[in-house]
Amino acid sequence: MTMSDYKWGMAVDIDACSGCQACVIACAAENNLPINLERDFTERRAIAWIRIERYWEGEYPNIKAHFLPVLCQHCGNAPCEPVCPVYATYHNPAGLNVQVYNRCVGTRYCANNCPYHARFFNYRRPTWPETFHNYLNPDVTVRERGIMEKCTFCIQRINAAVRIAKRTGTSAPDHFMTACEQACPTDALTFGNLNDPNSRVSQLFADESRAYTLQGAIGTEPNVRYLKGVATAKAGSDEMTAAAH
């Protein structure tokens, strides 16, 4: 099987997300993200490939928090791609928005054109304490200063699964885990092959009562879909039923 036989996507169940940020830590550890110091936050230069946005519903004291994990949406019609002057970002046959680090010249046009604010510019050369050096993932390059970086859907894990599939003459597993998905204690994240109609992620994408895309009206065709709360979905269904009658 070739890369064009796959189309990778992720479903995010916001009804299950508890906002624990285990996915944020797992992503940083898996992909050799730099350690964010206090100055990075105060200068608004902190790097996190996945972030948890928090929203409040109701008025105090009857108030409820809602959490929304946001990462690169790997758009099928990505606004970041046509503005790059050196073609450092492009769409590969497997549906991934790929970032070529050694081609990037740091114009930041792609970040300015991303409606999801999911791209980060590496303002500083990343450093880690000596005790952390053995914890760096050897399968992931350490990005130097002056380039854009973002979520890759743990492409190193994808490539490993595809290589094993080619070697064994089988198809890649329909469900293997990215780092954020593996760390999520509530199974709010589901990753897999959208070209396989029997995969769990395809079935979640097909749930018309719950599945939606972030800023869907702008036509970016993201490969990430969110599942609205069960209560919200039921209320919307009841409204449609009432309108039909």
JOGI-V488774 format. One line per field, one symbol per residue. ss: DSSP state (~ for helix, > for strand, _ for the rest). A space follows every 10 residues. Layout:
# JOGI-V488774
ss->???
This chain:
# JOGI-V488774
ss->__~~~__>>> >>>_______ _~~~~~~~~~ _______~~~ ~~_______> >>>>>>>>>_ _>>>>>>>>> >_________ ________>> >_____>>>_ ~~~_____~~ ~~~______> >________~ ~~~~~_____ _______>>_ ____~~~~~~ ~~~~~~~~__ ________~~ ~~~_____>> >>>______~ ~~~~~_____ >>___~~~__ ___>>>>__~ ~~~~~~~~~~ ~~~~_
